[in-house]
Amino acid sequence: MITAIDTRILLDVLLEDPAFSRSSEEALRRTGILGSLVICEVVYAELAGLFPDHTSLETFLREAGIRLVPSPMETLWKAGELWRRFCLGKKKMKDGTRRILADFLIGAHALLQAEQLITRDKDFYHSTFADLKII
């Protein structure tokens, strides 16, 4: 089982979020036992700001058993296509929901390069990536 990880889950652990660090750590532990843990380029880039150098980030990922899996063009296209649809439909939304392309890159990567996604943003990913199993 390949599990993709949303940035927020790793930030919960790295920043020791008082409300979510334990549950995020447990989700990573459980899914790591069942298979491999992967991240896309966006998650890698978002994590990079927390580390003093490239080597420290690579060490963290290696010790956590997390691999960076690059996105092929199909994944990038899917992310852009879904983002465009969301933006076009957004004009009709009254709740002020805002999403950036990074959210769609993470979701498309999980959909096409993994079998499930660990995230705290379950409503968004479930509604936008209906075929993706959300943890």
N, C-alpha and C positions, 0 to 999 in steps of 0.2 A: 504494500500500500504506500503510495507516494502522497505526502501531505505538504501542501504549500502553506507558508506562514505569512500572515499580514504583519506589517511593520509594528502596529500597535501592540501585538502580543509580545514581541521581543522588547519593545520599549517598556512594557509593564515589568518585565523581568529585570532588564538592565537598570532601570531607574527606580526599582523597588517600589512600584506603585502600591500604596497601602490598601487600596480596594481590590486590585486585580492581580497583583504579582503571584500570589499563591495559586489561583485558578489558572492563570496563563502558564505557569511553570508545570502544573499538573497536566494540562492539555498537551504540552510539548513532550512531557515524559511518556504519557500514554500512547500518543501517536508515534513517537520515536521507537517505542518497543515493537509496534506493529509494522514498521517499515521505515522508509527514508523521509527525511525532512529537507525541503528545498525552499529557496527564495528566488525571486526574480531580481533583475537589475535595479528596479526602483527601490525595493526593500534594502538592497545592499547600499545604494546611494543614501537613503534616508538614515541608515545606521552609521554610515561613515562619519557623520558629524559628532558622534559620541566617543570616538576613539582618537587617541593622539596621533596614530599613524596606521598605515595600511596593514602592517604586520600584526598589530594588536587586534584589529578586526578579524583578520584571517585566523588568528589563534582562537578567538572567541568562537567563531563559526566551526572550526575544526573540533574544538573541545565539546561543543554543543551537538555535534553530529549533523550540522546543517551544510548543505551544498548550494552554491550558486548555480542555477541552471539557466543559461542564456535563452532568450526568447527568439524563436524563428520568426520570419516575416508573417506567417499565418497568424501567429499570436498577436503581433503588433497590429495587423490589419483588423482583427476581431476587436481589439481594444478600441481602436479608432472608430470603427463602425458603430459599436455600442455607445461610445461617448457622443458621437454625432446624433444618434437617435435620442439619447437622453437630453442633449442640449436643445434639439428641435422640440421635443415634448415639454421641456421645462417652461417654455413660454406660457403654457397652460396651467402650470403648477402655481398654487397660491401660497404654499407653505414656506417658500423661500429656500427650498432645498438647493444646496450647491454641491457640486462634485467636480473634482479635478481629474485630469486624464490619468494621473497616477493610480487612482482607485480602479480604473478600468484596465490598466496594464496588469495590476495585481490579480484582478479577477479573471482576465483572459488567460494569463499565465497559469493560474490554478486550474482553470477549465481544460486547457489544452496540454499542459505539461505535468499535471498531477491528477489525483483522483478526489481530493478534498482540500478544503481551506480552513485553517484555524483563524478565526477573526472574532472580534467583539461587535463588528458592524453587520450582524446577521441579517437584519431586515433589508439593507441595501443589496448585499451580495445575493441573497436568496431571490429577491425580486428582479434583479438585473441578470443574474446568471442562474436561471431556473434549473438547469441540468447539473449544477455543481453541488456536491455534498458539502454542507457547512458544519463545522465543528465549533 
